[in-house]
Amino acid sequence: MNRQHTVVDSPYGPLTLVATDGVLSGLYMTGQRHRPPEESFGEPDPRPFREAARQLDAYHARELTGFDLPLRLAGTPFQQRVWELLRTIPYGETRTYGELAAALGQPTASRAVGLANGRNPVGIIVPCHRVIGASGGLTGYGGGLDRKRRLLAFESGTPVGALF
């Protein structure tokens, strides 16, 4: 398994992109919960990330609302199903953990959906920030609630203080 990484700037702080055998397998924010150790990211090399960096720049410039990148995500079959479902949440919209559990055919699995959501290795690209609590309020986010609030405000075109 060959791994490389690079760091790109974003409005949410530096993002570390990781590739496994040339395919994007991680996007980590500074201080992110469940961030793997730096030594597991491989050698610095920006070449595998040109398209990911281009799409992230376009997203932050409001020119792109969905990502079209090959991904290599390591996780359990349940996590994989949750992450695939996250990719169906439209830009600027949210879903609750319960709604996702029901969509998976497991309506009592909202806590398990939350745990899988928290282990998403490519935040922003797989939009785990679009998941909220049953009451409509913000709940945990691996990148921190402030970043989640800012991402949701950015996508909805609402001032940060007007949400949640």
N, C-alpha and C positions, 0 to 999 in steps of 0.2 A: 504494500500500500504506500503510494507516494503522496506526500502532502506538501502543500505550499500555502502561504498566506500573504496578505497585504493589508494595509490599513488605508481607508478612505475617509475623507471628511464628510460630515453631514450636519444638518441643523440640530441633530440630537447627540452630537459629540462624535469622536472617532468610532468608526465601525471596522472591526477586524473581519475580513473575509477569509475563509479557509476553503481550499479545494482538496479533494481526495481523488487521485488519479485524473486530475484536470477538470473535475466536475465540482461545482459549488456544493459544499457540505456544511458550511457554517457561516453565520453572520452574528457577531457578538459585539455587544455594547460595553463600554467601560462600566465596571461595577455590576455587570449583569449576574443575576442569580443563575446557577448551573453553568457558568462559563468554565470551559475546560482549562486546564493549566496551559500557559503560554508555550511550554516546551512541546506540547502535542500538536501545535499548529504547523510544524514543518518549517522549511526554509522560506525566507522572504523572496517573493517572486511575483511581480504584478501581472505577468503575461496571462495566466489563466483567468483573470478577473476583468478583462477589458469590457466585455459585454455586460457583466453584472454592474460594474462601475458606471457604464453609460446609462443603463436602465435606472439605477438609483439616482443619478443626476437628473434624469428626465422626470422621475417621480417627484423629486424635491422641487423641480421647476414647474410642477403641475402640468406636465406634458404627457404623463403616463399614469394610468390608473390601475394597471395590472401588469404583473411581471410574466415574461415568457422566457424562462431560463431552465436548462436541465439542472436537476437537483439530485444529489445522492445523500439521502437522509437516513441516518442510522437510528432505528427505534423498533419497538415491539410492533407486532401487527396492529394492535389497537391504536397505538400512537400514530402509526402511518395512516390509518383511517381518519383519525381526528385531523391530522395535518392536511390531508387531502380535502376534507370538508371545509377547513378554514379557508382554503383557496377559492371556495365558491361564494364566500361572503362578499358582496359587491362593495366597491370603493365607496366610502362615505356612509356605509350602513353598519349596524351592529347586530349581533345575535347574543342570546343568553346561553350559558352553559347548558341549561335545561333544554333549550331549543335544539342545540347541537346533539345532545344525548338522544332526544326523540328522533332526530333525523337519522341517527345511527341505528335506530330500532331498539335502543336501550334507554328508555325514558327515566330510569332510576340511576343512571350512570353519570349524572352531572358532575359529581366530585371527581370521578375518574377522567372525565373530559377535561376538567380544570387541571388535573395533574399532568395529563398529556400536553395540554396547551402550554403549561409552564416549562415543559421540556423541549419545546419547538426549537430546533437548532438554527433556524434562519428567520428570525423575527423580521418584520417589515415585509419581506418578500412573501413569506407565508404569514398572513396578517393576523397573528394571535392578539394583537392590540384591539381588534374589532369585537372581542368577546367581553361581555359585561355581566354583572350579577342579575339575578332574577328580579330584583327591585329596580333595575335600571341604573344602578350606581356602579362606579368603578370598583373592581376587585383586583387582586394581585396581578402584577405584570413583572416578568423577569427583568425587564429593563428599568423598572421603577414606575410608580404611579404618575409621577410628573411627566415622564416621557410618554406614557400611555395617553394621558390627558392631552398633551401637545399633539400627538399623532392623530387622535380622533378629532381635535379641533381643526387641525390642518386639513384633513380629508373632508370635513363637513363645511369648511369655509366659515367656521364660527370662531369668534375670539376665545382664547383659552379660558378666560374667567367665566364665560357664559355657559360652559359645559360643566356638569356634575358639581 
